[in-house]
Amino acid sequence: MLFEPYFWLHVAGLALLPLIWSLLAIALAIGIPFPVANVELGLIVLLGGVPVWLLQILRPWQPFSLFVFQIPPERLDERQRQILRLVQGTRQPILNVLGAIAMVILLWQVAHYAPLAVGLTAGLPQWHILGLFAAILLFFFGNILLQIPLTLLPALLISETTAQAIDPHPTVSIRRDFACWGLPLGQLFPPRRS
């Protein structure tokens, strides 16, 4: 199994999903809901889900990142570029599609039970539009937390020896093949010794 600290950091981020869903239920419980609940859910899916899903399917995030920070392609070492080539060659967009479907089903479930969280919103401003905006942001963040590990999962199952035998991804192609957004970051973890 491939050991890459950045990958396992993304996998560990899945532990935040229950918190995201709890906060999303509270956000949906703020104020008086719009008369047509499906319109709200549609907005949340359209603005909080579709951009993440399309990006991960068409041009996944460069995984050597942490929140809003990322290691620029020019600063990736040879092993990291080998791993990028591995990710590009092994990723299975069907996993991202299944993850997107699961997130929509969970959103519907959370929205159904959100009225139970009304008591938790008593001290908050009761503007439903604020709750809806928070729900969109939370759904967006939750999708990021799920979609990145789904993209990395096939590469994580590859052995170290296989990863070392792969040609590195050309530095000039990284920005074309991966979404490299974020503030530049130096190495978060020390370089791995062979």
Rosetta blueprint (number, residue, H / E / L):
1 M L
2 L L
3 F L
4 E L
5 P H
6 Y H
7 F H
8 W H
9 L H
10 H H
11 V H
12 A H
13 G H
14 L H
15 A H
16 L H
17 L H
18 P H
19 L H
20 I H
21 W H
22 S H
23 L H
24 L H
25 A H
26 I H
27 A H
28 L H
29 A H
30 I L
31 G L
32 I L
33 P L
34 F L
35 P L
36 V L
37 A H
38 N H
39 V H
40 E H
41 L H
42 G H
43 L H
44 I H
45 V H
46 L H
47 L H
48 G H
49 G L
50 V H
51 P H
52 V H
53 W H
54 L H
55 L H
56 Q H
57 I H
58 L H
59 R L
60 P L
61 W E
62 Q L
63 P L
64 F L
65 S E
66 L E
67 F L
68 V L
69 F E
70 Q E
71 I L
72 P L
73 P H
74 E H
75 R H
76 L L
77 D L
78 E H
79 R H
80 Q H
81 R H
82 Q H
83 I H
84 L H
85 R H
86 L H
87 V H
88 Q H
89 G H
90 T H
91 R L
92 Q L
93 P H
94 I H
95 L H
96 N H
97 V H
98 L H
99 G H
100 A H
101 I H
102 A H
103 M H
104 V H
105 I H
106 L H
107 L H
108 W H
109 Q H
110 V H
111 A H
112 H H
113 Y H
114 A H
115 P H
116 L H
117 A H
118 V H
119 G H
120 L H
121 T H
122 A L
123 G L
124 L L
125 P L
126 Q L
127 W L
128 H H
129 I H
130 L H
131 G H
132 L H
133 F H
134 A H
135 A H
136 I H
137 L H
138 L H
139 F H
140 F H
141 F H
142 G H
143 N H
144 I H
145 L H
146 L H
147 Q H
148 I H
149 P H
150 L H
151 T H
152 L H
153 L H
154 P H
155 A H
156 L H
157 L L
158 I L
159 S L
160 E H
161 T H
162 T H
163 A H
164 Q H
165 A L
166 I L
167 D L
168 P L
169 H L
170 P L
171 T H
172 V H
173 S H
174 I H
175 R H
176 R H
177 D H
178 F L
179 A E
180 C L
181 W L
182 G L
183 L E
184 P E
185 L L
186 G L
187 Q L
188 L L
189 F L
190 P L
191 P L
192 R L
193 R L
194 S L
